[in-house]
Amino acid sequence: MKTQNLKFDPINMRYADTGTGTPVVLLHGYLESLKIWYPFADILSENNRVICPDLPGHGYSGIIQSVHTMELMASYIKKLLDRLSVDSCILAGHSMGGYVALAFAEKYPEYLKGLVLFHSVPFADTDDKKINRDREIDLVWGGKKKLLITSNIPKGFSDTNLVRLKTQISKAKKIGRNTPDAGIVALLKGMKCRPDRTAVISECPVPIMWILGRKDNYINFDQVHQRAVSLGKNLQMVTLENSGHMGFIEEPERSLEVLKEFIDQCVSGS
């Protein structure tokens, strides 16, 4: 996928924009970049216009300030869509990208045809999670980002997929290592202070698809699934039985299948 840059005061923002048809915006997660979507986005772009940005602070997009709240990130997604003349899209976010997608849905619901959460949750951080974010900040500022990458990236994959996806995990580690320290910290602080957004799902007027991995090491599948099934009449739950936190890499065929069906549903209004 060919990438481009747009200038938004005070940063440049990198993105890829390929294909034609219904606009689908893919938001990457923490320690990732738009590259994490390769080759998933290439296949999806065969029948859709697929836009993949580097979220500010990650990849080759600049750092705005010391704390990147999810609302701030959502505002830059809106800036990008406006510059690309996109006034309606299906927005899909992976993990942290899902937090940004939910903030976008809350702030700019008129832009959405559909919303997809890939291995993400609408809940605020627990106290334990906030403590862990602080530990990660200390690691980064202590010059131990490599340790963070070595620990976090493989954990994103199901234990049963570690050998089979060794090459993909190596690529994901490289993306993480290239993420700037200040960008990591800004986003950790932003995730730590984000509010609960379960109401966004409950009240969302457009279709929502929530994809969870049965073997996710970061999200307790049973607990989250039990909470999720009672949220929103427009909510569809999808379980990837052989995935951890990276279903679009671990089970790309199944992920593409359900996403394509969801896009068709959003377009047809059925």
ZAMARGU-4260 file (C-alpha; in steps of 0.2 Angstrom, whole numbers, plus 5000, padded with zeros to 4 digits):
<rodrens>
0) 5000/5000/5000 | 5007/5017/4995 | 5007/5030/5009 | 5005/5049/5009 | 5007/5063/5022
5) 4995/5077/5026 | 5000/5093/5036 | 4989/5096/5051 | 4995/5109/5063 | 5006/5105/5072
10) 5010/5088/5064 | 5011/5078/5048 | 5000/5063/5048 | 5004/5048/5037 | 4990/5037/5029
15) 4986/5025/5015 | 4971/5027/5004 | 4968/5013/4992 | 4953/5005/4982 | 4936/5012/4978
20) 4919/5009/4985 | 4912/5011/5003 | 4925/5020/5013 | 4932/5008/5027 | 4944/5016/5040
25) 4955/5005/5049 | 4963/5011/5065 | 4978/5002/5072 | 4982/4998/5091 | 4995/5002/5103
30) 5013/4999/5098 | 5007/4997/5080 | 5006/5007/5064 | 4996/5006/5048 | 5008/4993/5043
35) 5000/4981/5055 | 4985/4980/5043 | 4995/4973/5028 | 4990/4962/5019 | 4972/4962/5027
40) 4969/4980/5020 | 4975/4975/5002 | 4962/4961/5001 | 4948/4972/5008 | 4952/4986/4996
45) 4947/4975/4981 | 4929/4980/4984 | 4931/4995/4996 | 4940/5011/4998 | 4951/5007/5013
50) 4960/5021/5023 | 4973/5017/5036 | 4981/5031/5046 | 4995/5031/5058 | 4988/5038/5073
55) 4997/5053/5080 | 5012/5047/5091 | 5014/5031/5082 | 5021/5026/5065 | 5026/5041/5055
60) 5013/5053/5062 | 5019/5067/5073 | 5016/5069/5092 | 5004/5083/5096 | 5006/5085/5115
65) 5011/5075/5130 | 4994/5066/5132 | 4985/5060/5118 | 4967/5057/5123 | 4956/5046/5113
70) 4945/5062/5110 | 4960/5071/5103 | 4965/5056/5092 | 4947/5056/5085 | 4948/5074/5081
75) 4963/5070/5070 | 4953/5056/5061 | 4940/5068/5057 | 4952/5081/5050 | 4959/5067/5039
80) 4942/5062/5033 | 4937/5080/5029 | 4953/5082/5019 | 4949/5066/5010 | 4931/5072/5006
85) 4924/5057/5016 | 4908/5061/5025 | 4902/5044/5029 | 4912/5028/5033 | 4913/5011/5042
90) 4925/5014/5056 | 4935/4999/5063 | 4947/5000/5077 | 4959/4987/5084 | 4962/4987/5103
95) 4967/5005/5106 | 4961/5010/5089 | 4944/5004/5096 | 4945/5016/5110 | 4948/5030/5097
100) 4933/5023/5086 | 4922/5024/5101 | 4927/5042/5105 | 4924/5046/5086 | 4907/5038/5087
105) 4903/5049/5102 | 4909/5065/5095 | 4905/5063/5076 | 4890/5050/5074 | 4885/5058/5058
110) 4900/5052/5050 | 4897/5033/5053 | 4888/5020/5043 | 4895/5006/5055 | 4907/5003/5069
115) 4918/4988/5072 | 4928/4984/5087 | 4942/4972/5084 | 4948/4965/5101 | 4944/4981/5110
120) 4932/4986/5125 | 4922/5001/5129 | 4926/5000/5147 | 4937/5012/5157 | 4954/5006/5164
125) 4953/4996/5180 | 4964/5002/5194 | 4976/4987/5191 | 4976/4992/5172 | 4981/5010/5176
130) 4995/5004/5187 | 5001/4993/5173 | 5001/5008/5161 | 5012/5018/5174 | 5024/5003/5174
135) 5025/5004/5155 | 5028/5022/5155 | 5042/5020/5168 | 5050/5006/5157 | 5050/5018/5142
140) 5057/5033/5151 | 5070/5021/5159 | 5076/5016/5142 | 5069/4999/5142 | 5057/5000/5127
145) 5064/4984/5120 | 5059/4974/5135 | 5041/4981/5133 | 5040/4976/5115 | 5048/4959/5119
150) 5034/4956/5132 | 5019/4964/5125 | 5019/4959/5106 | 5020/4940/5108 | 5007/4941/5121
155) 4995/4948/5108 | 4994/4932/5099 | 4986/4916/5105 | 4999/4904/5113 | 4994/4891/5100
160) 4999/4903/5086 | 5016/4908/5092 | 5026/4896/5081 | 5015/4897/5066 | 5015/4916/5065
165) 5033/4918/5070 | 5037/4929/5055 | 5021/4940/5058 | 5026/4942/5076 | 5044/4948/5071
170) 5036/4961/5059 | 5025/4967/5073 | 5040/4969/5085 | 5049/4979/5072 | 5034/4991/5071
175) 5034/4992/5090 | 5053/4996/5091 | 5051/5010/5078 | 5037/5018/5088 | 5044/5034/5097
180) 5046/5034/5115 | 5036/5050/5118 | 5022/5044/5107 | 5021/5028/5117 | 5020/5038/5133
185) 5007/5050/5126 | 4995/5036/5121 | 4998/5027/5137 | 4992/5042/5147 | 4978/5044/5135
190) 4972/5027/5137 | 4973/5028/5156 | 4962/5043/5157 | 4948/5037/5145 | 4930/5036/5151
195) 4919/5022/5150 | 4909/5022/5134 | 4897/5007/5135 | 4883/5020/5132 | 4890/5024/5115
200) 4887/5006/5110 | 4870/5005/5119 | 4864/5021/5110 | 4873/5019/5094 | 4860/5021/5079
205) 4871/5012/5067 | 4876/4994/5066 | 4890/4988/5077 | 4901/4973/5076 | 4911/4967/5091
210) 4925/4954/5087 | 4933/4945/5101 | 4946/4931/5102 | 4942/4916/5112 | 4961/4914/5117
215) 4964/4933/5120 | 4978/4936/5133 | 4973/4954/5136 | 4954/4953/5136 | 4945/4940/5147
220) 4934/4933/5134 | 4921/4925/5146 | 4919/4941/5156 | 4918/4953/5142 | 4907/4943/5131
225) 4895/4941/5146 | 4894/4960/5148 | 4893/4963/5130 | 4878/4953/5125 | 4867/4964/5134
230) 4873/4980/5126 | 4863/4988/5111 | 4850/4981/5099 | 4862/4985/5085 | 4876/4975/5092
235) 4883/4959/5083 | 4895/4948/5093 | 4908/4938/5083 | 4920/4925/5091 | 4936/4920/5083
240) 4939/4903/5091 | 4957/4902/5086 | 4963/4919/5089 | 4971/4929/5103 | 4971/4948/5102
245) 4976/4949/5084 | 4962/4941/5074 | 4965/4950/5058 | 4982/4941/5057 | 4978/4925/5066
250) 4962/4921/5057 | 4962/4933/5042 | 4950/4924/5031 | 4937/4923/5045 | 4940/4941/5049
255) 4938/4947/5031 | 4922/4936/5029 | 4913/4944/5044 | 4919/4961/5040 | 4913/4960/5022
260) 4896/4954/5027 | 4895/4968/5039 | 4900/4981/5026 | 4886/4974/5015 | 4874/4975/5029
265) 4878/4993/5033 | 4877/4998/5014 | 4861/4990/5011 | 4853/4995/5027 | 4846/4978/5031
</rodrens>
